[in-house]
Every structure is written in C-alpha cells, then in structure tokens.
Amino acid sequence: MKRTIAIVCGGDTSEFQVSLRSAQGIYSFIDKEKYTLYIVEMQGLDWHAQLPDGGKAPIDRNDFSFQLDGQKVTFDFAYITIHGTPGEDGRLQGYFDLLHIPYSCCGVLAAALTYDKFACNQYLKAFGVRIAESLVLRQGQSISDEDVLEKIGLPCFIKPSLGGSSFGVTKVKTKEQIQPAIVKAFGEAQEVLVEAFMEGTEITCGCYKTKEKSVVFPITEVVTENEFFDYDAKYNGQVSEITPARISDDLTRRVQTLTSAIYDILGASGIIRVDYIITAGEKINLLEVNTTPGMTTTSFIPQQVRAAGLDIKDVMTDIIENQLITHH
C-alpha cells in the first residue's frame, strides 16, 4: 500500500510564493513509487488539495481530508513547507498532533521557539551559544536613536523578530535610518529585533537525524554583492553560494558539532538549517535556526545534499519513514 502524503504549502506571510516553490521542489524530490503525493495549499481559511487534472478540492479541516471522485482521501503524513505562519510557528504542528497525523518537522515548542528569533537566540545563549548583541521591541514600544547607538551601535540590522526570507530587514548605517527601519520591520511582524552587525563570513549548515543516524551536511558559504543576504540575494540570484565553505577543517568540524548540538537542544525533527557568522579568531556566532528551510531546487539544503554525495530522494524517504515510526 502506498502511503498518501500532503505537501503543505502557502501560509499567511510575504513568503507565500517562496513556499509554493519549495512545495514544487519537495514534490520533485520525494519517491513517487513509494508515496502518493498531493500538494495542499493554505491561505487563511482557504485550504485545498491540488488535483492531478489541475482542479482543486477543498480540505475538510475536521480530519484533514478531501473528496476525489466521490472517495474520501486521508493523509498518512504531512510534509510542511510553509515558511512563516501557520507552518513554521507551531500552529499547524499542534493541529496535526491533535489529528494524530505525523509530519516532517519539529513539534510545537521547537517550532514556536525558533520562529521567534530573539527568544530562540536568548534560549540558546543559555547553553553557551554565542549570539550578536540585540534587543527586541514589541508592538507599541519605541526606542530612541541614542539608545540604539549606545546599546547596539552602528551599523546594525533592524528586522522582524518573527518569520524569515529577509522581508522588512534593513542594514542601518546612520542615525537617520533607525526609525524608518523600525517602521518597515513592524510592517512585517509584531516584534522587531535590533541586532549588532557582525563583520565576518556568513555560513549555513543543514542537519537531520533519524533513530538510526545523525547527518550533518557540508557547510555553505554565502557571499553576496548586496549589503547583506537580502531577498534579492536569496531568490534572485544576486549571491554566490560556495559548498563546501572555504574554511578550515577544524572550523568545519566545530560548526558541524555545534549544529548537531543545537538540533538536540531544541528537540528538532526533520531537516533544520542553522545560519552563522564567523568573526575574527574563528569565533562562531549564531544568526538563526530555520526549522522549515527553503527546499526549492536551488535552496541551500538540496545543494548541501548534493555536495555530501547523497540522493535527496533517499533523504526524504529517511525523514518520512522515521517520522512515521516515531509517531506510531
């Protein structure tokens, strides 16, 4: 019996289109001889399965099923690839937990924690992980230019504390840019992070674990001509991504060990990707943890899987089968 899998995409943030591209990537990566796949798109309360004939069937939210040719189709597994809410912040994870449907990524707590960059970084700091100096503003709070200069300094990054994909991020170099940058970031989320700029090499490292094994991928170095790794760099090719990164073997080992440790501290599942900045003296600084990393064909994880000499189809099967066993 082939198991039926929902590739769940869409969501309610600016990353909607990126999520649809990740879904296409995952659709192409999963072994279709083993599994029957349907892409399920969500936006607000509009949830529907894409049908083979190009039509759409509404999802019944009572049991996450839909009707096809008069038959009810239910899912054995959900591959969540929504970047942003509700797929990356624990909400959908809680829904699937209640329905006893296994899914591809970490559970409610780890998803909610990693979705809030400030909370996650402060939590990991308690375990000895080095992070940038930062402060957080919640809706309705304000901060004076002087306070930013004194506590964080310039240049700094002002960005939404929730979500990803670099929407609403500004690299602030002058005092005059501080308040407009805060306004822009609040346009994307209800929490804004003001974070010290760290000069160094940006790298990213993927990892997944099953009952049998722990796999840490080769590291990718991110070199962009832009001011920082922004939306254009990420999705419009204004960047060079070098895998494996041009760093020493010793540093590579340290980054991979730390990535594996962060995975365990958070109680992650499925594939995660951790972004870092290496500063002077080979110091490893955490930027952020992604528990639902991009999975378009050009995204970091597929690149790292190829660099590791692995077949992404096998990686997908590993994750699906492991989660099916774990949830039984």
N, C-alpha and C positions, 0 to 999 in steps of 0.2 A: 504493500500500500504506500503510495507516495504521500508524503505529508504536505499539507497546504500552508503556505507562508504568505503573510501580508507584509509587503514592504511599505511602511507607513511614512508618508512624507507630507510636506506642506507647512502647516503651522501658522502662527499669528504674528510673525515679525517680518522685518525687512528682508529676512533671509529666505523667504518663501521660494523664490526662483532657484536659489542655490540648493535648497533641499530637493526640489524636483530633479535637478541634475544629479545629485547624489543617488536618488532612487533609481535613475536610469543606469548609473554606474553599478549599483548593487545588483540590479536586475541582470546585468550582463555578467556579473561575477559568480552568481550562485548556480550550482549544478542543476540544470533543468531536467536531467534524467532522474534525479533523486527527489526533486521537490516540484510541486505545482505552485507557481508564483502569481500573485496579484498585487498591483500597485494600489494602495489605498491613500487617497488624498484627503487631507483635512484642512479646512479653513473655517474658524469659528464653529458653528454648528452644522456646517455643510461637510459631511463625511461621505465619501463614495468610493466604490471599487471601480477601477478601470477594467472594462471587459475586453476580451480578445477581439471583438468586432468593432472596437473603438467607442462603444457606448459606455454609459455609466450606470451603476446600480447603487442606490442609497444603502448605507450601512445601518443596520439596526443596532443602536447603542446598548440595548438591553443585554445582548450577548455577542456583540461584535461579529454579526453575520450579515450575509446578503443573499438575495434570491437570484438564481441563474437558471433560466429555462424551467421555472416552476419548482426548482430544487433549492433547498437551503444550503448555502456554503458556509461552513465554520472554519476557523483557523486553528492550526496546531501551534503556530509560532508567529511572533511579530518581530520583524527587523525594523527597529525605529531609526529613521534617518531624518528626523525633524531637527533642524538647528534652531534653537530658541524655544519659546513656549509653544505648545504644552509638552513637547517631546524630550527636551533636554533638561527640564527643571523638576522632574519627578512626578508631574501631574499624570501623565499618560502611564507611567510606571505603576502608580497607585491603582489606576483603573484596570490595567491588565492583571495586577496582583489580585484584585477583587474577583476577576473573572477566571482566575487560575490559567491564564494564557502566558506561557513562557515568552521572554523577549530577549533581544540581543545585547542590551547594555546594562549598566549598573542599576541598582534599586533606587528607591525613593530618596533615602537620605543622601547617598553619594551624589545622585543627580541634582538634588536641590542645593547641596553644599557647593558643588563645583560650578553650578550655574551662577552663583554669587561670587564673583572673583575676589572681592575683598574678604568675605567670610572664609572662603577656601584657603586663600594665601595666609591669612592670620592663623587659621587652624593648623596648616602645615608648618608654619613658623614655630609653633609649639613643639614640633618634632625635630626642630633643628634645621629646617629647610630655609635657605637664605632667600629673602624677597626684597623688592625695592621698598623704600620709604613711601608710605601712601596714607591718604586719608579719604574718608567717604562722606558724601553729602546725601542726605535723604530729601525727598520732595519737600519744599517749603524752607529748607535750610539754605543759608548763604554763607559765603566766606569772603573776607576782604582780600584784595590783591596782596596787601602786606603780609597777611597770614600765610598765603600760598608761598610767597617769596621766602619767608622765614622758615616755615616748616618743611617745605619740599624743595624750593629753589627752582631755577630755570636752567636749561629747558626742562619741561615736564610734559607728561601726557595727561590729557583730560578726556575721560571716556566713560561710556555707560558701564556700570559695575555688573550689569546683567546682560547675558547674550554674547554674541560673538560676531565674526565676519567683519569687524572693523568699521561698522556703521557708527557715525557720531563721534569718531575719535579725532582729536586734534593734537598735534605736537605744538606746544606753546613755547614760543621763544621770547616774547616780550610781554611786559606787564599788561599792555593794552589788549592782548589776545585772551587774557584769562576769563573775563566774564562772558564774552561771546561764546567761548569754547564750552563753558558750563551750560549755557542756554542750549547749545547744539546737542550736547550729550543728554540733557534732560528730555530733549525731543525724542530720544530713543528708549529711555528707561527711567524708572523712578528713583534710581540710585546712581550717583556719579562718583567716579573714582578719580582722585588727583594723585598721580604717581610720579615719583622722581625718574628722570631719564637716566638710563644706564648706558654708558659707551661700551660697545663690545660686539661680539659676534653672536648673531641670533641663530639658534639651532632648534630642531624639534625632533622628538623621538617617540615612536609608537611602541605599543606593548599589548600583548593579550595573554591570558592564562586559561588553561583548562585543568581538569583534575589530573591529567597526565603530564602536562608540561607548561613551562613558562617561556614565552617567546618575546625577546626584546629585539626590535628591528634595528637595522643600521640607522645612523643619525643623518638628518638632512640639514645642510647649512643653507640659510636664507640670505641671499644678497640682493638688495633692491636698490635701484637708482633713485626711487622715490624717497621722501623724507622718512618714511617708515613703511612697514609691511601693511599697506592700506588696502582698501577694496580693489583698486585698480591693479595693484601688485598681485593680490591674491587671485583675482578672477579674470583679469585682462592681460595677463602675461608680462607685466612690467617688473619682472623679477628673474633672477637665476636661482635655481634650486639645485644644490650640489649634494648628491648622495653617493657614497658616504662623505660626511663632512671632512673638511681639511683641518682636522685637529689631531692631537697626539693620541696614540693607542691608550695611554694611561687615562687621559681625559675622557676618551670614548667609553672606556670601561667604567669610570666613575659616573658618567651621565647615565649609562645603561643601568647601573646598580641603583642609582637614585630613582630612576623612572620605575623600576620594578618595586622599590620600597614604597613609593607614593601610591602605586596601584594597590598594594596590600593595606597601607594605612587607611585609604579611602574605602576599601572593600569594593573595589571596582569589578566589573564583569565586561566581557566582550572586549572590543578594541578601544584603548584610550590613546591619546596623543598628548605629550607634555612639551610645552614650549619654554625655552630658557634663553638667557643672555649670558655669555661667558665674558666676564670682565677681567681686567688686568690681574695677572697672577693665577690664571686659570681658575678663577672663582666661578662657581655655578650658581646662577640666580634664577629662581623660578619666575616665569612670566604668568603662565596659566595652564590649567589642566582642561583638556577637551574630552568629555566622555562620549560625545557623539561627533567624532571628527568627520570632516568632509570626505566623501567617497566617490567624487567624480573621477573619471579615468586619469585625470592629471593631478588629483589631490596627492598630498604627502604620503598617506598610508599605502595606496597602490604602488607608488614609486618605491617606498621602502621595502614592500613585499618583494617587488622585482629585484631590488638590489640585494636582498637576502637570498635570492635564488629560489624563492618559494613560489608556488602557484596560488594565486588569490582564491581560486575555486576551492582549494584544499583548506585554506584559512577560514573561508566562510563556512564550510562543512564542519570544521572543528568547532567553531563558535556555536553554530546551530545545535549540533549534537550534544555538546557539553551543557548548554542551557536546558535542553530537553531533559537530560538525565538529572541535572541539578534540581529542576522544578518538579520531578516526579515524587 
